[in-house]
Amino acid sequence: MFNKFKRWKPKGKMYSLRCFQCGSGFLSSFNLEAPICGKCIQKAKSLDSTVDYEKECSKCGNRGVIYGKAMCHSCYFGFEKQG
């Protein structure tokens, strides 16, 4: 039997947090030390995937660094070739 007045309730604790980037409030099931909302995390992810091809990597010298960084994806994330 389906009860249309029965509501979903989260298991465990819920925390009301404020984003340290934009200041908007959001709910999380984790008590985060540095809370960041979904909108700001998407902005940060998109900046990490943007490549600036005019600059050279400070570690390997190849062109194409992550926007706002000084290294390419391979060096920044530790994917450089071994050997």
C-alpha positions in Angstrom: 0.0 0.0 0.0 1.4 3.4 -1.0 1.0 6.2 1.4 1.2 9.6 -0.4 1.7 11.4 2.9 4.7 9.4 3.9 7.9 11.5 3.4 11.5 10.5 2.9 13.7 11.2 5.8 17.5 11.1 5.7 19.4 8.6 7.7 22.0 10.0 10.0 22.8 13.7 10.7 22.3 16.6 8.3 24.4 19.7 8.6 23.4 23.2 7.5 26.5 24.8 6.0 27.4 28.0 4.3 29.6 28.0 1.2 32.9 29.8 1.9 33.1 30.9 -1.8 29.7 32.6 -2.4 28.1 32.5 1.0 24.9 30.6 0.0 23.5 28.0 2.4 23.2 24.2 1.6 22.6 20.9 3.3 25.2 18.1 3.6 25.3 14.8 5.4 29.0 15.5 6.1 30.4 18.1 8.5 32.8 19.7 6.1 35.8 21.8 7.3 35.8 23.9 4.1 32.2 23.8 2.8 31.7 24.6 -0.9 28.3 24.4 -2.6 27.6 22.5 -5.8 27.6 25.6 -8.0 31.1 26.7 -6.8 32.5 23.2 -7.1 31.4 23.0 -10.7 33.2 26.4 -11.4 36.4 25.0 -9.8 36.1 21.8 -11.8 35.7 23.7 -15.0 38.7 25.9 -14.3 40.9 22.7 -13.6 39.9 21.3 -17.0 40.7 24.6 -18.9 44.1 24.5 -20.6 46.2 27.6 -21.4 48.3 26.6 -24.4 50.3 29.9 -24.4 52.3 28.9 -21.3 54.9 26.2 -20.7 54.9 23.7 -17.9 57.4 24.5 -15.2 58.3 20.9 -14.7 58.5 19.2 -18.2 58.5 22.2 -20.5 55.5 21.1 -22.7 53.0 23.7 -23.8 49.5 23.7 -22.2 49.2 24.3 -18.5 46.1 24.1 -16.3 44.4 27.6 -16.0 45.8 29.4 -13.0 48.6 26.8 -12.4 52.1 26.4 -13.7 52.1 22.7 -14.6 50.4 20.6 -17.3 47.8 17.9 -16.4 50.4 15.1 -16.5 52.8 16.7 -14.1 50.1 18.2 -11.8 48.3 14.9 -11.3 51.5 12.8 -11.3 50.8 11.0 -14.7 54.3 11.8 -16.1 55.9 8.8 -17.8 58.2 6.7 -15.6 61.4 5.5 -17.2 
